[in-house]
Amino acid sequence: MVTRLSIALAALLTVSGCEADSRAPVSNSNPETMPELAAETAKEHSQAIANEPFVPQQSASSAQSPNPTSSKVGVSCANGEETVFSCKVKNGSDLAVCAGDENVYYRYGKGSPEMTVMGGRFASVAYSGGGEAQIAFTKGRTTYIVFSRVIRTNFEPGEPNQPAISDGVMVMLGDELLTTHICDDPNARPIDYDLAVKVMEREPELFTIGG
């Protein structure tokens, strides 16, 4: 709860005068108008999220960078890495964002990583009575947006704001939301705001709203 409060408070300091969130719907692409490559990419990543083994092609830059995601490393952050975020989602897969010496990693899978993406950009915003932090990892046209969200649900004067708390990952193909996985884990670790600011580039706005 302290970590969640720090996310909300830090976001409130960053965004002054925020009394209510303005939420724009996630735009939906028309599948019939999507290029053939985009359709194949959507199918590929849907299969990966469904826990079918998926090994992303390694770019030249990633081949030259130290990558602690060999078969000996699980989804959870390894020795020498710092945990920015971690949880188990409802389908039983683990999800983690780990900060190493030179990179930040997004990992997803059961036992061993089925998917690993390097990079990571951070954003946060304040809502009335809450806030949200997001970390985005992009591979091609697909973006994985890890989030920790606190939303006020009661605006009656004098009553508790009854915050709705959620963590998880949204998978986007361009502007289209493919799927959202919500954490279902009593030991979930929401986004560590202070660590995220330290190890990632900060963006002025959230990467997407909703999901």
PyMOL commands that place a pseudoatom at each C-alpha (Angstrom):
pseudoatom trace, name=CA, resn=MET, resi=1, chain=A, elem=C, hetatm=0, pos=[0.000, 0.000, 0.000]
pseudoatom trace, name=CA, resn=VAL, resi=2, chain=A, elem=C, hetatm=0, pos=[2.930, 2.333, 0.686]
pseudoatom trace, name=CA, resn=THR, resi=3, chain=A, elem=C, hetatm=0, pos=[4.212, 1.766, -2.839]
pseudoatom trace, name=CA, resn=ARG, resi=4, chain=A, elem=C, hetatm=0, pos=[0.762, 2.459, -4.313]
pseudoatom trace, name=CA, resn=LEU, resi=5, chain=A, elem=C, hetatm=0, pos=[0.464, 5.640, -2.223]
pseudoatom trace, name=CA, resn=SER, resi=6, chain=A, elem=C, hetatm=0, pos=[3.892, 6.784, -3.394]
pseudoatom trace, name=CA, resn=ILE, resi=7, chain=A, elem=C, hetatm=0, pos=[2.797, 6.283, -7.020]
pseudoatom trace, name=CA, resn=ALA, resi=8, chain=A, elem=C, hetatm=0, pos=[-0.336, 8.346, -6.495]
pseudoatom trace, name=CA, resn=LEU, resi=9, chain=A, elem=C, hetatm=0, pos=[1.399, 11.073, -4.465]
pseudoatom trace, name=CA, resn=ALA, resi=10, chain=A, elem=C, hetatm=0, pos=[4.308, 11.386, -6.872]
pseudoatom trace, name=CA, resn=ALA, resi=11, chain=A, elem=C, hetatm=0, pos=[1.919, 11.582, -9.793]
pseudoatom trace, name=CA, resn=LEU, resi=12, chain=A, elem=C, hetatm=0, pos=[-0.120, 14.249, -7.975]
pseudoatom trace, name=CA, resn=LEU, resi=13, chain=A, elem=C, hetatm=0, pos=[3.019, 16.348, -7.476]
pseudoatom trace, name=CA, resn=THR, resi=14, chain=A, elem=C, hetatm=0, pos=[3.776, 16.027, -11.187]
pseudoatom trace, name=CA, resn=VAL, resi=15, chain=A, elem=C, hetatm=0, pos=[0.297, 16.933, -12.420]
pseudoatom trace, name=CA, resn=SER, resi=16, chain=A, elem=C, hetatm=0, pos=[-1.120, 19.997, -10.607]
pseudoatom trace, name=CA, resn=GLY, resi=17, chain=A, elem=C, hetatm=0, pos=[-4.772, 20.860, -10.495]
pseudoatom trace, name=CA, resn=CYS, resi=18, chain=A, elem=C, hetatm=0, pos=[-5.943, 17.401, -11.468]
pseudoatom trace, name=CA, resn=GLU, resi=19, chain=A, elem=C, hetatm=0, pos=[-9.481, 16.888, -10.158]
pseudoatom trace, name=CA, resn=ALA, resi=20, chain=A, elem=C, hetatm=0, pos=[-10.672, 14.180, -12.499]
pseudoatom trace, name=CA, resn=ASP, resi=21, chain=A, elem=C, hetatm=0, pos=[-9.193, 12.054, -15.216]
pseudoatom trace, name=CA, resn=SER, resi=22, chain=A, elem=C, hetatm=0, pos=[-10.019, 12.652, -18.821]
pseudoatom trace, name=CA, resn=ARG, resi=23, chain=A, elem=C, hetatm=0, pos=[-10.174, 9.324, -20.515]
pseudoatom trace, name=CA, resn=ALA, resi=24, chain=A, elem=C, hetatm=0, pos=[-10.059, 8.832, -24.239]
pseudoatom trace, name=CA, resn=PRO, resi=25, chain=A, elem=C, hetatm=0, pos=[-11.214, 5.481, -25.548]
pseudoatom trace, name=CA, resn=VAL, resi=26, chain=A, elem=C, hetatm=0, pos=[-8.681, 3.197, -27.102]
pseudoatom trace, name=CA, resn=SER, resi=27, chain=A, elem=C, hetatm=0, pos=[-9.224, 3.384, -30.812]
pseudoatom trace, name=CA, resn=ASN, resi=28, chain=A, elem=C, hetatm=0, pos=[-10.099, 0.132, -32.553]
pseudoatom trace, name=CA, resn=SER, resi=29, chain=A, elem=C, hetatm=0, pos=[-8.675, -0.701, -35.917]
pseudoatom trace, name=CA, resn=ASN, resi=30, chain=A, elem=C, hetatm=0, pos=[-10.869, -2.385, -38.488]
pseudoatom trace, name=CA, resn=PRO, resi=31, chain=A, elem=C, hetatm=0, pos=[-9.354, -5.875, -38.982]
pseudoatom trace, name=CA, resn=GLU, resi=32, chain=A, elem=C, hetatm=0, pos=[-10.527, -5.860, -42.620]
pseudoatom trace, name=CA, resn=THR, resi=33, chain=A, elem=C, hetatm=0, pos=[-8.371, -2.822, -43.353]
pseudoatom trace, name=CA, resn=MET, resi=34, chain=A, elem=C, hetatm=0, pos=[-5.258, -3.983, -41.495]
pseudoatom trace, name=CA, resn=PRO, resi=35, chain=A, elem=C, hetatm=0, pos=[-2.271, -4.874, -43.691]
pseudoatom trace, name=CA, resn=GLU, resi=36, chain=A, elem=C, hetatm=0, pos=[-1.485, -8.540, -44.044]
pseudoatom trace, name=CA, resn=LEU, resi=37, chain=A, elem=C, hetatm=0, pos=[1.670, -8.133, -41.951]
pseudoatom trace, name=CA, resn=ALA, resi=38, chain=A, elem=C, hetatm=0, pos=[-0.291, -6.587, -39.070]
pseudoatom trace, name=CA, resn=ALA, resi=39, chain=A, elem=C, hetatm=0, pos=[-2.784, -9.452, -39.138]
pseudoatom trace, name=CA, resn=GLU, resi=40, chain=A, elem=C, hetatm=0, pos=[0.030, -12.004, -38.970]
pseudoatom trace, name=CA, resn=THR, resi=41, chain=A, elem=C, hetatm=0, pos=[1.638, -10.090, -36.083]
pseudoatom trace, name=CA, resn=ALA, resi=42, chain=A, elem=C, hetatm=0, pos=[-1.648, -10.005, -34.158]
pseudoatom trace, name=CA, resn=LYS, resi=43, chain=A, elem=C, hetatm=0, pos=[-2.037, -13.764, -34.588]
pseudoatom trace, name=CA, resn=GLU, resi=44, chain=A, elem=C, hetatm=0, pos=[1.543, -14.380, -33.471]
pseudoatom trace, name=CA, resn=HIS, resi=45, chain=A, elem=C, hetatm=0, pos=[1.233, -12.373, -30.276]
pseudoatom trace, name=CA, resn=SER, resi=46, chain=A, elem=C, hetatm=0, pos=[-2.219, -13.725, -29.434]
pseudoatom trace, name=CA, resn=GLN, resi=47, chain=A, elem=C, hetatm=0, pos=[-0.692, -17.213, -29.529]
pseudoatom trace, name=CA, resn=ALA, resi=48, chain=A, elem=C, hetatm=0, pos=[2.163, -16.086, -27.293]
pseudoatom trace, name=CA, resn=ILE, resi=49, chain=A, elem=C, hetatm=0, pos=[-0.228, -14.613, -24.735]
pseudoatom trace, name=CA, resn=ALA, resi=50, chain=A, elem=C, hetatm=0, pos=[-2.169, -17.898, -24.852]
pseudoatom trace, name=CA, resn=ASN, resi=51, chain=A, elem=C, hetatm=0, pos=[1.013, -19.512, -23.465]
pseudoatom trace, name=CA, resn=GLU, resi=52, chain=A, elem=C, hetatm=0, pos=[2.201, -21.121, -26.695]
pseudoatom trace, name=CA, resn=PRO, resi=53, chain=A, elem=C, hetatm=0, pos=[6.001, -20.896, -26.837]
pseudoatom trace, name=CA, resn=PHE, resi=54, chain=A, elem=C, hetatm=0, pos=[7.213, -17.782, -28.582]
pseudoatom trace, name=CA, resn=VAL, resi=55, chain=A, elem=C, hetatm=0, pos=[10.790, -16.683, -29.105]
pseudoatom trace, name=CA, resn=PRO, resi=56, chain=A, elem=C, hetatm=0, pos=[11.142, -13.163, -30.537]
pseudoatom trace, name=CA, resn=GLN, resi=57, chain=A, elem=C, hetatm=0, pos=[13.767, -12.669, -33.217]
pseudoatom trace, name=CA, resn=GLN, resi=58, chain=A, elem=C, hetatm=0, pos=[16.861, -11.074, -31.757]
pseudoatom trace, name=CA, resn=SER, resi=59, chain=A, elem=C, hetatm=0, pos=[17.817, -7.738, -33.226]
pseudoatom trace, name=CA, resn=ALA, resi=60, chain=A, elem=C, hetatm=0, pos=[21.403, -6.772, -33.917]
pseudoatom trace, name=CA, resn=SER, resi=61, chain=A, elem=C, hetatm=0, pos=[21.401, -4.400, -30.951]
pseudoatom trace, name=CA, resn=SER, resi=62, chain=A, elem=C, hetatm=0, pos=[20.016, -7.011, -28.562]
pseudoatom trace, name=CA, resn=ALA, resi=63, chain=A, elem=C, hetatm=0, pos=[22.548, -9.549, -29.797]
pseudoatom trace, name=CA, resn=GLN, resi=64, chain=A, elem=C, hetatm=0, pos=[25.306, -7.218, -28.678]
pseudoatom trace, name=CA, resn=SER, resi=65, chain=A, elem=C, hetatm=0, pos=[23.728, -6.433, -25.296]
pseudoatom trace, name=CA, resn=PRO, resi=66, chain=A, elem=C, hetatm=0, pos=[24.106, -8.623, -22.219]
pseudoatom trace, name=CA, resn=ASN, resi=67, chain=A, elem=C, hetatm=0, pos=[20.833, -10.534, -21.829]
pseudoatom trace, name=CA, resn=PRO, resi=68, chain=A, elem=C, hetatm=0, pos=[20.250, -12.427, -18.582]
pseudoatom trace, name=CA, resn=THR, resi=69, chain=A, elem=C, hetatm=0, pos=[17.236, -14.291, -20.023]
pseudoatom trace, name=CA, resn=SER, resi=70, chain=A, elem=C, hetatm=0, pos=[18.857, -17.582, -20.919]
pseudoatom trace, name=CA, resn=SER, resi=71, chain=A, elem=C, hetatm=0, pos=[17.141, -20.912, -20.255]
pseudoatom trace, name=CA, resn=LYS, resi=72, chain=A, elem=C, hetatm=0, pos=[18.633, -20.829, -16.743]
pseudoatom trace, name=CA, resn=VAL, resi=73, chain=A, elem=C, hetatm=0, pos=[16.757, -17.645, -15.847]
pseudoatom trace, name=CA, resn=GLY, resi=74, chain=A, elem=C, hetatm=0, pos=[13.096, -17.650, -14.869]
pseudoatom trace, name=CA, resn=VAL, resi=75, chain=A, elem=C, hetatm=0, pos=[10.542, -14.933, -15.392]
pseudoatom trace, name=CA, resn=SER, resi=76, chain=A, elem=C, hetatm=0, pos=[11.266, -13.435, -11.973]
pseudoatom trace, name=CA, resn=CYS, resi=77, chain=A, elem=C, hetatm=0, pos=[14.140, -11.004, -11.703]
pseudoatom trace, name=CA, resn=ALA, resi=78, chain=A, elem=C, hetatm=0, pos=[17.521, -12.684, -11.406]
pseudoatom trace, name=CA, resn=ASN, resi=79, chain=A, elem=C, hetatm=0, pos=[20.337, -12.005, -8.966]
pseudoatom trace, name=CA, resn=GLY, resi=80, chain=A, elem=C, hetatm=0, pos=[21.826, -8.622, -9.782]
pseudoatom trace, name=CA, resn=GLU, resi=81, chain=A, elem=C, hetatm=0, pos=[18.534, -7.299, -11.174]
pseudoatom trace, name=CA, resn=GLU, resi=82, chain=A, elem=C, hetatm=0, pos=[16.063, -5.009, -9.417]
pseudoatom trace, name=CA, resn=THR, resi=83, chain=A, elem=C, hetatm=0, pos=[12.327, -5.742, -9.495]
pseudoatom trace, name=CA, resn=VAL, resi=84, chain=A, elem=C, hetatm=0, pos=[10.364, -2.845, -10.953]
pseudoatom trace, name=CA, resn=PHE, resi=85, chain=A, elem=C, hetatm=0, pos=[7.136, -4.863, -11.173]
pseudoatom trace, name=CA, resn=SER, resi=86, chain=A, elem=C, hetatm=0, pos=[6.036, -8.482, -10.776]
pseudoatom trace, name=CA, resn=CYS, resi=87, chain=A, elem=C, hetatm=0, pos=[2.866, -10.539, -10.455]
pseudoatom trace, name=CA, resn=LYS, resi=88, chain=A, elem=C, hetatm=0, pos=[1.069, -13.685, -11.558]
pseudoatom trace, name=CA, resn=VAL, resi=89, chain=A, elem=C, hetatm=0, pos=[-1.834, -13.080, -13.954]
pseudoatom trace, name=CA, resn=LYS, resi=90, chain=A, elem=C, hetatm=0, pos=[-5.144, -14.939, -13.981]
pseudoatom trace, name=CA, resn=ASN, resi=91, chain=A, elem=C, hetatm=0, pos=[-4.061, -17.544, -16.540]
pseudoatom trace, name=CA, resn=GLY, resi=92, chain=A, elem=C, hetatm=0, pos=[-1.213, -18.620, -14.235]
pseudoatom trace, name=CA, resn=SER, resi=93, chain=A, elem=C, hetatm=0, pos=[1.622, -16.969, -16.148]
pseudoatom trace, name=CA, resn=ASP, resi=94, chain=A, elem=C, hetatm=0, pos=[4.198, -14.793, -14.427]
pseudoatom trace, name=CA, resn=LEU, resi=95, chain=A, elem=C, hetatm=0, pos=[4.963, -11.260, -15.488]
pseudoatom trace, name=CA, resn=ALA, resi=96, chain=A, elem=C, hetatm=0, pos=[7.976, -9.195, -14.447]
pseudoatom trace, name=CA, resn=VAL, resi=97, chain=A, elem=C, hetatm=0, pos=[9.784, -5.969, -15.248]
pseudoatom trace, name=CA, resn=CYS, resi=98, chain=A, elem=C, hetatm=0, pos=[13.423, -6.158, -14.192]
pseudoatom trace, name=CA, resn=ALA, resi=99, chain=A, elem=C, hetatm=0, pos=[16.181, -3.565, -14.222]
pseudoatom trace, name=CA, resn=GLY, resi=100, chain=A, elem=C, hetatm=0, pos=[19.655, -4.893, -15.031]
pseudoatom trace, name=CA, resn=ASP, resi=101, chain=A, elem=C, hetatm=0, pos=[22.982, -3.132, -15.355]
pseudoatom trace, name=CA, resn=GLU, resi=102, chain=A, elem=C, hetatm=0, pos=[22.362, -1.891, -18.898]
pseudoatom trace, name=CA, resn=ASN, resi=103, chain=A, elem=C, hetatm=0, pos=[18.739, -2.693, -19.787]
pseudoatom trace, name=CA, resn=VAL, resi=104, chain=A, elem=C, hetatm=0, pos=[15.203, -3.007, -18.477]
pseudoatom trace, name=CA, resn=TYR, resi=105, chain=A, elem=C, hetatm=0, pos=[13.434, -6.267, -19.361]
pseudoatom trace, name=CA, resn=TYR, resi=106, chain=A, elem=C, hetatm=0, pos=[9.789, -7.279, -19.751]
pseudoatom trace, name=CA, resn=ARG, resi=107, chain=A, elem=C, hetatm=0, pos=[9.325, -11.023, -19.224]
pseudoatom trace, name=CA, resn=TYR, resi=108, chain=A, elem=C, hetatm=0, pos=[6.220, -13.178, -19.520]
pseudoatom trace, name=CA, resn=GLY, resi=109, chain=A, elem=C, hetatm=0, pos=[5.687, -16.926, -19.188]
pseudoatom trace, name=CA, resn=LYS, resi=110, chain=A, elem=C, hetatm=0, pos=[5.286, -19.933, -16.943]
pseudoatom trace, name=CA, resn=GLY, resi=111, chain=A, elem=C, hetatm=0, pos=[8.530, -21.085, -15.327]
pseudoatom trace, name=CA, resn=SER, resi=112, chain=A, elem=C, hetatm=0, pos=[10.844, -19.854, -18.077]
pseudoatom trace, name=CA, resn=PRO, resi=113, chain=A, elem=C, hetatm=0, pos=[10.255, -16.746, -20.212]
pseudoatom trace, name=CA, resn=GLU, resi=114, chain=A, elem=C, hetatm=0, pos=[8.085, -17.295, -23.287]
pseudoatom trace, name=CA, resn=MET, resi=115, chain=A, elem=C, hetatm=0, pos=[8.616, -13.659, -24.214]
pseudoatom trace, name=CA, resn=THR, resi=116, chain=A, elem=C, hetatm=0, pos=[11.314, -11.124, -23.394]
pseudoatom trace, name=CA, resn=VAL, resi=117, chain=A, elem=C, hetatm=0, pos=[11.414, -7.523, -24.635]
pseudoatom trace, name=CA, resn=MET, resi=118, chain=A, elem=C, hetatm=0, pos=[14.128, -5.018, -23.743]
pseudoatom trace, name=CA, resn=GLY, resi=119, chain=A, elem=C, hetatm=0, pos=[13.811, -1.264, -23.435]
pseudoatom trace, name=CA, resn=GLY, resi=120, chain=A, elem=C, hetatm=0, pos=[11.090, 0.295, -21.334]
pseudoatom trace, name=CA, resn=ARG, resi=121, chain=A, elem=C, hetatm=0, pos=[9.604, 3.807, -21.124]
pseudoatom trace, name=CA, resn=PHE, resi=122, chain=A, elem=C, hetatm=0, pos=[7.833, 5.094, -18.035]
pseudoatom trace, name=CA, resn=ALA, resi=123, chain=A, elem=C, hetatm=0, pos=[4.848, 7.415, -17.586]
pseudoatom trace, name=CA, resn=SER, resi=124, chain=A, elem=C, hetatm=0, pos=[2.526, 8.352, -14.733]
pseudoatom trace, name=CA, resn=VAL, resi=125, chain=A, elem=C, hetatm=0, pos=[-0.493, 10.581, -14.191]
pseudoatom trace, name=CA, resn=ALA, resi=126, chain=A, elem=C, hetatm=0, pos=[-2.700, 11.644, -11.307]
pseudoatom trace, name=CA, resn=TYR, resi=127, chain=A, elem=C, hetatm=0, pos=[-6.419, 10.970, -11.111]
pseudoatom trace, name=CA, resn=SER, resi=128, chain=A, elem=C, hetatm=0, pos=[-8.830, 12.480, -8.610]
pseudoatom trace, name=CA, resn=GLY, resi=129, chain=A, elem=C, hetatm=0, pos=[-8.189, 10.333, -5.546]
pseudoatom trace, name=CA, resn=GLY, resi=130, chain=A, elem=C, hetatm=0, pos=[-5.736, 8.039, -7.319]
pseudoatom trace, name=CA, resn=GLY, resi=131, chain=A, elem=C, hetatm=0, pos=[-3.226, 7.712, -10.122]
pseudoatom trace, name=CA, resn=GLU, resi=132, chain=A, elem=C, hetatm=0, pos=[-1.677, 5.402, -12.686]
pseudoatom trace, name=CA, resn=ALA, resi=133, chain=A, elem=C, hetatm=0, pos=[1.833, 4.383, -13.681]
pseudoatom trace, name=CA, resn=GLN, resi=134, chain=A, elem=C, hetatm=0, pos=[2.670, 2.614, -16.952]
pseudoatom trace, name=CA, resn=ILE, resi=135, chain=A, elem=C, hetatm=0, pos=[5.772, 1.025, -18.481]
pseudoatom trace, name=CA, resn=ALA, resi=136, chain=A, elem=C, hetatm=0, pos=[5.760, 0.404, -22.244]
pseudoatom trace, name=CA, resn=PHE, resi=137, chain=A, elem=C, hetatm=0, pos=[7.881, -2.113, -24.174]
pseudoatom trace, name=CA, resn=THR, resi=138, chain=A, elem=C, hetatm=0, pos=[7.650, -2.152, -27.971]
pseudoatom trace, name=CA, resn=LYS, resi=139, chain=A, elem=C, hetatm=0, pos=[8.517, -4.880, -30.476]
pseudoatom trace, name=CA, resn=GLY, resi=140, chain=A, elem=C, hetatm=0, pos=[7.627, -4.004, -34.036]
pseudoatom trace, name=CA, resn=ARG, resi=141, chain=A, elem=C, hetatm=0, pos=[4.035, -2.725, -34.025]
pseudoatom trace, name=CA, resn=THR, resi=142, chain=A, elem=C, hetatm=0, pos=[3.195, -4.522, -30.783]
pseudoatom trace, name=CA, resn=THR, resi=143, chain=A, elem=C, hetatm=0, pos=[3.438, -2.709, -27.446]
pseudoatom trace, name=CA, resn=TYR, resi=144, chain=A, elem=C, hetatm=0, pos=[3.206, -4.302, -24.000]
pseudoatom trace, name=CA, resn=ILE, resi=145, chain=A, elem=C, hetatm=0, pos=[2.000, -1.772, -21.431]
pseudoatom trace, name=CA, resn=VAL, resi=146, chain=A, elem=C, hetatm=0, pos=[2.469, -2.818, -17.810]
pseudoatom trace, name=CA, resn=PHE, resi=147, chain=A, elem=C, hetatm=0, pos=[0.303, -0.761, -15.463]
pseudoatom trace, name=CA, resn=SER, resi=148, chain=A, elem=C, hetatm=0, pos=[-0.487, -0.102, -11.799]
pseudoatom trace, name=CA, resn=ARG, resi=149, chain=A, elem=C, hetatm=0, pos=[-3.744, 1.810, -11.373]
pseudoatom trace, name=CA, resn=VAL, resi=150, chain=A, elem=C, hetatm=0, pos=[-5.662, 3.352, -8.452]
pseudoatom trace, name=CA, resn=ILE, resi=151, chain=A, elem=C, hetatm=0, pos=[-9.074, 4.824, -9.364]
pseudoatom trace, name=CA, resn=ARG, resi=152, chain=A, elem=C, hetatm=0, pos=[-11.507, 6.542, -7.032]
pseudoatom trace, name=CA, resn=THR, resi=153, chain=A, elem=C, hetatm=0, pos=[-14.990, 5.006, -7.276]
pseudoatom trace, name=CA, resn=ASN, resi=154, chain=A, elem=C, hetatm=0, pos=[-16.957, 7.049, -4.723]
pseudoatom trace, name=CA, resn=PHE, resi=155, chain=A, elem=C, hetatm=0, pos=[-17.332, 10.820, -4.964]
pseudoatom trace, name=CA, resn=GLU, resi=156, chain=A, elem=C, hetatm=0, pos=[-19.941, 11.327, -2.237]
pseudoatom trace, name=CA, resn=PRO, resi=157, chain=A, elem=C, hetatm=0, pos=[-18.848, 14.133, 0.134]
pseudoatom trace, name=CA, resn=GLY, resi=158, chain=A, elem=C, hetatm=0, pos=[-17.642, 12.876, 3.488]
pseudoatom trace, name=CA, resn=GLU, resi=159, chain=A, elem=C, hetatm=0, pos=[-17.483, 9.236, 2.397]
pseudoatom trace, name=CA, resn=PRO, resi=160, chain=A, elem=C, hetatm=0, pos=[-14.397, 7.109, 1.679]
pseudoatom trace, name=CA, resn=ASN, resi=161, chain=A, elem=C, hetatm=0, pos=[-13.328, 7.250, -1.974]
pseudoatom trace, name=CA, resn=GLN, resi=162, chain=A, elem=C, hetatm=0, pos=[-13.297, 3.423, -2.193]
pseudoatom trace, name=CA, resn=PRO, resi=163, chain=A, elem=C, hetatm=0, pos=[-10.348, 3.136, -4.601]
pseudoatom trace, name=CA, resn=ALA, resi=164, chain=A, elem=C, hetatm=0, pos=[-10.304, 0.385, -7.214]
pseudoatom trace, name=CA, resn=ILE, resi=165, chain=A, elem=C, hetatm=0, pos=[-6.769, -1.029, -7.452]
pseudoatom trace, name=CA, resn=SER, resi=166, chain=A, elem=C, hetatm=0, pos=[-5.528, -3.067, -10.415]
pseudoatom trace, name=CA, resn=ASP, resi=167, chain=A, elem=C, hetatm=0, pos=[-2.251, -4.158, -11.972]
pseudoatom trace, name=CA, resn=GLY, resi=168, chain=A, elem=C, hetatm=0, pos=[-1.535, -6.014, -15.186]
pseudoatom trace, name=CA, resn=VAL, resi=169, chain=A, elem=C, hetatm=0, pos=[-0.460, -5.697, -18.807]
pseudoatom trace, name=CA, resn=MET, resi=170, chain=A, elem=C, hetatm=0, pos=[-2.228, -4.444, -21.929]
pseudoatom trace, name=CA, resn=VAL, resi=171, chain=A, elem=C, hetatm=0, pos=[-1.121, -5.749, -25.330]
pseudoatom trace, name=CA, resn=MET, resi=172, chain=A, elem=C, hetatm=0, pos=[-1.564, -3.283, -28.191]
pseudoatom trace, name=CA, resn=LEU, resi=173, chain=A, elem=C, hetatm=0, pos=[-1.146, -3.697, -31.943]
pseudoatom trace, name=CA, resn=GLY, resi=174, chain=A, elem=C, hetatm=0, pos=[-0.767, -0.151, -33.136]
pseudoatom trace, name=CA, resn=ASP, resi=175, chain=A, elem=C, hetatm=0, pos=[-3.768, 1.615, -31.563]
pseudoatom trace, name=CA, resn=GLU, resi=176, chain=A, elem=C, hetatm=0, pos=[-5.811, -1.574, -31.216]
pseudoatom trace, name=CA, resn=LEU, resi=177, chain=A, elem=C, hetatm=0, pos=[-6.118, -3.305, -27.845]
pseudoatom trace, name=CA, resn=LEU, resi=178, chain=A, elem=C, hetatm=0, pos=[-5.541, -7.030, -28.372]
pseudoatom trace, name=CA, resn=THR, resi=179, chain=A, elem=C, hetatm=0, pos=[-5.886, -8.225, -24.794]
pseudoatom trace, name=CA, resn=THR, resi=180, chain=A, elem=C, hetatm=0, pos=[-5.477, -7.263, -21.145]
pseudoatom trace, name=CA, resn=HIS, resi=181, chain=A, elem=C, hetatm=0, pos=[-4.119, -9.558, -18.440]
pseudoatom trace, name=CA, resn=ILE, resi=182, chain=A, elem=C, hetatm=0, pos=[-5.007, -8.591, -14.868]
pseudoatom trace, name=CA, resn=CYS, resi=183, chain=A, elem=C, hetatm=0, pos=[-2.815, -9.673, -11.963]
pseudoatom trace, name=CA, resn=ASP, resi=184, chain=A, elem=C, hetatm=0, pos=[-4.395, -12.205, -9.611]
pseudoatom trace, name=CA, resn=ASP, resi=185, chain=A, elem=C, hetatm=0, pos=[-1.702, -12.459, -6.982]
pseudoatom trace, name=CA, resn=PRO, resi=186, chain=A, elem=C, hetatm=0, pos=[-1.727, -11.497, -3.287]
pseudoatom trace, name=CA, resn=ASN, resi=187, chain=A, elem=C, hetatm=0, pos=[2.048, -11.029, -3.517]
pseudoatom trace, name=CA, resn=ALA, resi=188, chain=A, elem=C, hetatm=0, pos=[1.947, -8.752, -6.574]
pseudoatom trace, name=CA, resn=ARG, resi=189, chain=A, elem=C, hetatm=0, pos=[4.475, -5.931, -6.581]
pseudoatom trace, name=CA, resn=PRO, resi=190, chain=A, elem=C, hetatm=0, pos=[3.043, -2.820, -8.274]
pseudoatom trace, name=CA, resn=ILE, resi=191, chain=A, elem=C, hetatm=0, pos=[5.274, -0.512, -10.279]
pseudoatom trace, name=CA, resn=ASP, resi=192, chain=A, elem=C, hetatm=0, pos=[8.034, 0.889, -8.103]
pseudoatom trace, name=CA, resn=TYR, resi=193, chain=A, elem=C, hetatm=0, pos=[7.719, 4.564, -8.982]
pseudoatom trace, name=CA, resn=ASP, resi=194, chain=A, elem=C, hetatm=0, pos=[11.097, 5.669, -7.609]
pseudoatom trace, name=CA, resn=LEU, resi=195, chain=A, elem=C, hetatm=0, pos=[12.980, 2.842, -9.320]
pseudoatom trace, name=CA, resn=ALA, resi=196, chain=A, elem=C, hetatm=0, pos=[11.132, 3.349, -12.600]
pseudoatom trace, name=CA, resn=VAL, resi=197, chain=A, elem=C, hetatm=0, pos=[12.086, 7.033, -12.678]
pseudoatom trace, name=CA, resn=LYS, resi=198, chain=A, elem=C, hetatm=0, pos=[15.686, 6.076, -11.963]
pseudoatom trace, name=CA, resn=VAL, resi=199, chain=A, elem=C, hetatm=0, pos=[16.153, 3.446, -14.684]
pseudoatom trace, name=CA, resn=MET, resi=200, chain=A, elem=C, hetatm=0, pos=[13.829, 4.515, -17.522]
pseudoatom trace, name=CA, resn=GLU, resi=201, chain=A, elem=C, hetatm=0, pos=[13.104, 7.425, -19.805]
pseudoatom trace, name=CA, resn=ARG, resi=202, chain=A, elem=C, hetatm=0, pos=[10.127, 9.431, -18.540]
pseudoatom trace, name=CA, resn=GLU, resi=203, chain=A, elem=C, hetatm=0, pos=[7.259, 10.257, -20.927]
pseudoatom trace, name=CA, resn=PRO, resi=204, chain=A, elem=C, hetatm=0, pos=[4.872, 13.199, -20.339]
pseudoatom trace, name=CA, resn=GLU, resi=205, chain=A, elem=C, hetatm=0, pos=[1.662, 11.233, -21.012]
pseudoatom trace, name=CA, resn=LEU, resi=206, chain=A, elem=C, hetatm=0, pos=[0.315, 7.712, -20.529]
pseudoatom trace, name=CA, resn=PHE, resi=207, chain=A, elem=C, hetatm=0, pos=[0.744, 5.364, -23.483]
pseudoatom trace, name=CA, resn=THR, resi=208, chain=A, elem=C, hetatm=0, pos=[-2.940, 4.423, -23.546]
pseudoatom trace, name=CA, resn=ILE, resi=209, chain=A, elem=C, hetatm=0, pos=[-6.058, 4.869, -21.429]
pseudoatom trace, name=CA, resn=GLY, resi=210, chain=A, elem=C, hetatm=0, pos=[-8.300, 2.057, -20.267]
pseudoatom trace, name=CA, resn=GLY, resi=211, chain=A, elem=C, hetatm=0, pos=[-8.065, -1.641, -20.880]
for i in range(1, 211): cmd.bond("trace and resi %d" % i, "trace and resi %d" % (i + 1))
show_as sticks, trace
zoom trace
